Amino acid sequence: MKNSTTASILSVILFMAGWFILESVFVQTLAVAYVPLFLGGFILWWFTTRKTPVDPHQIIVPYLLTVISFIAHVLEEYKAFILGFPHILQGLPFAVTSDLMVTFAGFLAPILWLLGSVMSLKRWQVGYFIASTFLFGMMFIEPTHFIAPFIQDGTFYYVGGMLTAVFPIILGWYTFLRIRKEIRNMKGQGEQRTV
Amino acid sequence: MTLRALLALHAFVTAAAGIVLAIVPAAIPAAVGIVLDPSAYLVAYFISGAEFAIAYLSLRAVTLQGEALRLAVQTIVVFHAATGLLEMYALLQGVDPRLWLNLILRIIVIILFSWFGRRLSYA
């Protein structure tokens, strides 16, 4: 049990290292944006699916629907950027170009989130970690679309992706709550067997 | 939160810092307004190596017990305390005040490890 914990943490760290290298090749410094995502994902994973790896078939549909809504959301971000609207990363020490944005959010991110679903279906701990990272991003990072304008200059205005951000947020929370429900069911079944 | 969870999180965070310092060496110093010239990347690489060592120590400590675990926890506390003191020295010399956030974080880490490690028995 303890060795499997160490092995799963190590596999997660090694995957994270590989992903950072891949991101830095394509988007250079913007790769740092994955730091809070992976950190949140790790905490979420540690307290949920690491301890109780749920049946991925029970959550795969809402998970994939969340990925679809995320891809649609990225399209809005990209179109808004091209049309010259303010974007969510404004003010941060990243030089964002349309090419970087497409590579980062429209190409690499969906690959990672889909990789998470494939690896979760294989019941690999890394897969559960990626899924947790994705859900953390949808539940806690995406809502910053509604906060960013206030942080940037104290007023509320449109930033790219604001209109469609609500869909991955809702679906992300729904998927997470389904996972929680599955965990409760599994724990309940375990207790019944013990009795 | 248990000591084991804290160690796992610490292993993950320090590994992430090591990876970022190795791949994009200028990124973390830039967060506190330090522009790192490519000729000075070696400094970031040294820190990266240290971060990996601390990450490995934390990772292995997840499965340790007794004296070994106590030593690992103490080493982590010493690492953050020493780095924190050096950061304070740098702040007194006029480094970007955003470094205070890092210092506060280190103090929190020291408190957490001291709190969760306080009941570890002497072998």
Interface residues (C-beta under 8 A of the other chain):
Chain A: K2 N3 T5 T6 I9 L10 V12 I13 M16 A17 F20 I21 S24 Q28 T29 A31 V32 V35 F38 L39 F42 I43 W46 F47 P93
Chain B: R4 A5 A8 L9 A11 F12 V13 A15 A16 I19 V20 I23 V24 A26 A27 A30 A31 A55 L59 R60 V62 T63
